[in-house]
Amino acid sequence: FVPTEEWLAELKASLPLETISRLLQHLVPVVDEMCERKSGGVVDEAEILEMLQDVTMVGLLPVPHAIVIRKYQPNSYTALWFSAFMWGVIFLRNQSPIPMFDGEAIELFQVSLAR
């Protein structure tokens, strides 16, 4: 595999980098200004972390979407899953110390192959 410019452009377009870009657009100038104020332009990591703890991001980040509450709506697929799950739990819980069910005679699900 050899990456091309087109592949990289497509990859960049598909990545969700909007939040990170907003943060960087705000924080890079703040850190640059901090470096300029310091003599020699060298700033310790601890100073930058301390500054980042004091910086607020309110208004910069996008508002999170509203939480959608959905009520359970039973259907045949969930009923089938729950039934298989329930019988599986019953089967496994009743296997010790004396098995109540013959494990070779019980089929909890079927596998069908399409030809």
ABEGO torsion letter per residue (X at the ends): XBBBAAAAAAAAAABBAAAAAAAAAAAAAAAAAAAAABBGGBBBAAAAAAAAAABBABGABBBBBBBBBBBBBBBAAAAAAAAAAAAAAAAAAAAOABBABBAAABBABBBBBBX
